[in-house]
Amino acid sequence: MRPMRGLFATSLLATTLTLASSSGAAASEGQMTWGLHFSPTPTWFDPAEITATTASYNTLYALHDAVIRPSPGHPMAPSLAESWSASPDVLVYEFVLRKGVKFHNGDPVGAEDIKFSFERYRGLAHKTLKEKVAGIEIPDPGRVRFRLKQAWPDFMTFYSSATAAGWIVPKKYVERVGDDGLKKAPIGAGPYRFVSYTPGVELVLEAFDGYWRKTAPVKRLVVKALPDEATRLAALKRGEVDIAYGMSGALAEELRRTPGLTLKPVAGQVVDWVNFTDQWDAKSPLRMKT
């Protein structure tokens, strides 16, 4: 993985809210509005359909939680699973689930949800995972065991960051409302719960008081779709948004000169794959010898 860099701007209100979060405030309060250079889509509400793109992970990290996932300072950190282990022959991976974790509707997160979420995953790596994983076992409600067909060093990378197969949805709820129902009213185990969605306009989320890690410091999160850069800057100046992403060029310089606004670089993670197609050509010097 390599860092992906961009620029975003914050108003003084956003800075204040950020400071409140680091001070350990007990209760969430206030509203933060983001002006994004793209529009969230219902597909991003369902981990089974999410591709490994930075844009879709904006909603994924808010609404849902994963067995293991990248976290600040840790490319592979425990989350819904408090620990994991591998057998000596690395054919079996076992995850011990965190106790007392609940979905937004109050249902407990259990081993059946982890198995169900993995099996319904249909993203870009669906075929690879099905070819490599022989099956999933549930020794008890608090443990999940993945059994591989053969040793696969990349299993943990695929399960934690290269795909969304490890992000969990509630089995009972999805079986009741179906895939379309999940997109219309998503329920997850993340720090924010779904409130409303207006296609092409905005997504509204609210802090989930029952989140296992800690309640988010900002009570209400509004994500506005503002594809035009000049419109984002104008909204920021008028105080209609607190954070705007994707600022560049002359507009970024104008923003930098505006009192009360701050321009900052951001770094994220992106997975790059390099495929040397000539390795399959017998006449190529890059050919793979078997």
QUISUL-V902701 format. One record per residue. RES is the residue in one small letter. SS is DSSP state (hx for helix, st for strand, lp for the rest). PHI is phi in whole degrees, -180 to 180 (* if undefined). NEAR is the number of other ideal C-beta (glycine too) atoms within 8 Angstrom. Layout:
BEGIN
<<RES SS PHI NEAR> <RES SS PHI NEAR>>
END
This chain:
BEGIN
<<m lp * 8> <r st -131 6> <p st -71 7> <m st -112 9> <r st -109 6> <g st -156 9> <l st -130 12> <f st -138 12> <a st -123 15> <t st -129 12> <s st -93 13> <l hx -64 7> <l hx -63 9> <a hx -62 11> <t hx -63 10> <t hx -63 8> <l hx -65 13> <t hx -63 9> <l hx -65 8> <a hx -64 11> <s hx -68 10> <s hx -79 6> <s lp -86 6> <g lp 80 4> <a lp -59 9> <a lp -75 4> <a lp -115 5> <s lp -79 11> <e st -158 8> <g st 77 9> <q st -133 8> <m st -122 13> <t st -116 12> <w st -103 13> <g st -107 13> <l st -98 13> <h lp -88 8> <f lp -149 7> <s lp -113 8> <p lp -60 11> <t lp -121 6> <p hx -57 9> <t hx -59 9> <w hx -74 12> <f hx -81 11> <d lp -115 13> <p hx -56 13> <a hx -62 12> <e hx -110 8> <i lp -80 15> <t lp -94 8> <a lp -78 11> <t lp -117 7> <t hx -62 9> <a hx -61 7> <s hx -68 11> <y hx -74 9> <n hx -60 12> <t hx -81 12> <l hx -61 13> <y hx -68 8> <a hx -81 11> <l hx -86 13> <h lp -124 13> <d lp -140 13> <a st -122 12> <v lp -60 14> <i st -138 15> <r st -163 13> <p st -65 9> <s st -136 7> <p lp -51 3> <g lp 83 3> <h st -139 7> <p st -67 8> <m st -146 10> <a st -119 9> <p st -67 8> <s lp -140 11> <l lp -68 13> <a st -96 13> <e st -85 6> <s st -162 7> <w st -151 10> <s st -151 6> <a st -124 8> <s lp -70 8> <p lp -55 4> <d lp -90 6> <v lp 48 11> <l lp -101 8> <v st -131 11> <y st -118 13> <e st -120 12> <f st -117 14> <v st -99 9> <l st -80 16> <r lp -73 11> <k lp -85 5> <g lp 81 6> <v lp -82 11> <k st -127 11> <f lp -79 12> <h lp -61 11> <n lp -90 7> <g lp 95 6> <d lp -69 9> <p st -73 7> <v lp -85 14> <g lp -134 9> <a hx -61 12> <e hx -63 9> <d hx -68 12> <i hx -66 15> <k hx -64 11> <f hx -60 11> <s hx -66 16> <f hx -66 12> <e hx -72 7> <r hx -93 9> <y lp -60 13> <r lp -139 6> <g lp -77 13> <l lp -62 6> <a lp -96 10> <h hx -54 9> <k hx -64 6> <t hx -61 8> <l hx -65 13> <k hx -66 7> <e hx -73 7> <k hx -94 10> <v st -97 13> <a st -77 5> <g st 177 6> <i st -123 12> <e st -115 7> <i st -122 11> <p st -61 6> <d st -159 6> <p lp -58 7> <g lp -105 8> <r st -138 12> <v st -131 14> <r st -125 12> <f st -98 13> <r st -111 10> <l st -91 14> <k lp -76 6> <q lp -157 6> <a lp -58 7> <w lp -139 8> <p lp -59 5> <d lp -92 7> <f hx -56 12> <m hx -65 9> <t hx -66 9> <f hx -65 12> <y hx -76 11> <s hx -98 14> <s hx -143 12> <a hx -75 9> <t lp -139 13> <a lp -105 13> <a lp -67 13> <g lp -94 13> <w st -90 13> <i lp -109 16> <v lp -119 17> <p lp -76 14> <k hx -58 10> <k hx -62 7> <y hx -66 13> <v hx -66 14> <e hx -65 5> <r hx -82 7> <v hx -99 9> <g hx 82 7> <d hx -62 8> <d hx -66 7> <g hx -65 10> <l hx -66 15> <k hx -70 10> <k hx -75 8> <a lp -141 7> <p lp -66 10> <i lp -126 12> <g lp -137 13> <a lp -124 14> <g lp -86 12> <p lp -72 9> <y st -125 12> <r st -105 12> <f st -73 12> <v st -114 7> <s st -161 6> <y st -145 10> <t st -115 7> <p lp -52 7> <g lp 75 5> <v lp -119 6> <e st -161 9> <l st -123 10> <v st -115 11> <l st -126 14> <e st -134 10> <a st -56 16> <f lp -92 12> <d lp -64 6> <g lp -94 7> <y lp -62 12> <w lp -65 9> <r lp -76 4> <k lp -174 4> <t lp -67 11> <a lp -60 13> <p lp -69 10> <v st -97 13> <k st -67 9> <r st -124 12> <l st -119 15> <v st -113 12> <v st -109 14> <k st -101 12> <a st -89 11> <l lp -132 12> <p lp -62 7> <d lp -82 6> <e hx -64 10> <a hx -65 7> <t hx -66 9> <r hx -63 16> <l hx -66 14> <a hx -63 8> <a hx -65 13> <l hx -67 15> <k hx -65 8> <r lp -81 6> <g lp 81 7> <e lp -79 7> <v lp -131 14> <d lp -98 10> <i st -135 13> <a st -130 14> <y st -103 13> <g lp 73 11> <m lp -96 14> <s lp -153 7> <g hx 57 5> <a hx -62 5> <l hx -67 11> <a hx -65 12> <e hx -67 8> <e hx -63 9> <l hx -64 13> <r hx -62 8> <r hx -85 5> <t lp -84 8> <p lp -59 3> <g lp 90 5> <l st -115 12> <t st -130 6> <l st -107 10> <k st -135 8> <p st -81 6> <v st -125 9> <a st -126 6> <g st -132 8> <q st -117 11> <v st -140 9> <v lp -95 8> <d lp -108 6> <w lp -117 4> <v lp -113 4> <n lp -115 4> <f lp -89 6> <t hx -64 6> <d hx -69 9> <q hx -67 9> <w hx -94 6> <d lp -93 9> <a lp -61 4> <k lp -90 4> <s lp -86 8> <p lp -66 4> <l lp -92 8> <r lp -60 11> <m lp -90 6> <k lp -90 3> <t lp -114 2>>
END
